[in-house]
């Protein structure tokens, strides 16, 4: 998985989160919606940072974190597709975001 793959994967996740947030489930005035929106914004900011940075290190540590990120993104996609409980989605977005944070620290 390279930087372009990661940015593309995050972009797909953001699109799915946008669809979920626009659906009104959870309701727009709920704490869960606000939390999910904040996580979505944070993930968007992280994606922007990845695009701005050239990740020069493509070593084993990078590949390990990238694989973890890929697995978390796939799980998140499945959770959203199955209309899972909002708490499970929030937890997965948090995990994806944490993985991106690890990648950003490598750069």
C-alpha positions as CSV (number, residue, x, y, z in Angstrom):
1,X,0.0,0.0,0.0
2,X,1.5,3.4,-1.0
3,X,0.6,7.0,-0.1
4,X,-1.8,7.3,-3.1
5,X,-3.6,4.1,-2.0
6,X,-4.0,5.4,1.5
7,X,-5.3,8.8,0.4
8,X,-7.8,7.0,-2.0
9,X,-8.9,4.7,0.8
10,X,-9.5,7.6,3.2
11,X,-11.4,9.4,0.4
12,X,-13.8,6.5,0.0
13,X,-14.3,6.3,3.7
14,X,-15.1,10.0,3.9
15,X,-17.7,9.7,1.1
16,X,-19.4,6.9,3.0
17,X,-19.3,8.9,6.2
18,X,-20.8,11.9,4.4
19,X,-23.7,9.7,3.1
20,X,-24.3,8.3,6.6
21,X,-24.2,11.8,8.2
22,X,-26.7,13.1,5.6
23,X,-29.1,10.2,6.1
24,X,-30.3,11.6,9.4
25,X,-29.6,8.3,11.2
26,X,-28.3,9.1,13.8
27,X,-30.5,12.3,14.1
28,X,-28.7,15.5,13.3
29,X,-29.1,16.9,16.8
30,X,-27.8,13.8,18.6
31,X,-24.4,13.6,20.4
32,X,-23.5,10.6,18.3
33,X,-24.0,12.6,15.1
34,X,-21.8,15.4,16.5
35,X,-19.1,12.9,17.5
36,X,-19.2,11.2,14.1
37,X,-19.0,14.6,12.3
38,X,-16.0,15.6,14.4
39,X,-14.2,12.3,13.7
40,X,-15.1,12.8,10.0
41,X,-13.6,16.3,10.0
42,X,-10.4,15.0,11.8
43,X,-10.0,12.2,9.2
44,X,-10.4,14.8,6.4
45,X,-7.7,16.9,8.0
46,X,-5.5,13.9,8.2
47,X,-6.0,13.1,4.6
48,X,-5.2,16.6,3.6
49,X,-1.9,16.4,5.6
50,X,-1.0,13.1,3.9
51,X,-1.6,14.7,0.5
52,X,0.6,17.7,1.5
53,X,3.4,15.5,2.8
54,X,5.5,13.3,0.7
55,X,6.0,10.1,2.8
56,X,9.6,9.3,1.9
57,X,9.9,6.3,4.2
58,X,8.3,3.2,2.7
59,X,10.0,0.8,5.1
60,X,8.6,-2.2,6.9
61,X,7.1,-0.2,9.8
62,X,5.2,2.0,7.3
63,X,3.9,-1.1,5.5
64,X,2.8,-2.7,8.8
65,X,0.8,0.4,9.8
66,X,-0.6,0.8,6.3
67,X,-1.8,-2.8,6.4
68,X,-3.5,-2.2,9.7
69,X,-5.1,1.0,8.3
70,X,-6.3,-1.0,5.2
71,X,-7.9,-3.6,7.5
72,X,-9.6,-1.0,9.7
73,X,-10.9,0.9,6.6
74,X,-12.3,-2.4,5.2
75,X,-14.0,-3.1,8.5
76,X,-15.4,0.4,8.7
77,X,-16.8,0.0,5.2
78,X,-18.5,-3.3,6.2
79,X,-19.9,-1.7,9.3
80,X,-21.4,1.2,7.4
81,X,-22.8,-1.1,4.7
82,X,-24.5,-3.2,7.4
83,X,-26.0,-0.2,9.0
84,X,-24.3,-1.1,12.2
85,X,-24.8,0.6,15.5
86,X,-23.4,4.2,15.4
87,X,-21.1,3.4,18.3
88,X,-19.4,0.7,16.3
89,X,-18.9,3.1,13.4
90,X,-17.6,5.8,15.7
91,X,-15.1,3.3,17.1
92,X,-13.9,2.2,13.7
93,X,-13.5,5.8,12.4
94,X,-11.4,6.4,15.6
95,X,-9.3,3.4,14.8
96,X,-8.8,4.5,11.2
97,X,-7.8,8.0,12.3
98,X,-5.4,6.6,14.9
99,X,-3.7,4.6,12.2
100,X,-3.4,7.6,10.0
101,X,-1.8,9.5,13.0
102,X,0.8,6.8,13.2
103,X,1.6,7.2,9.5
104,X,1.9,10.9,9.9
105,X,4.4,10.5,12.7
106,X,6.6,8.5,10.4
107,X,6.9,11.3,7.9
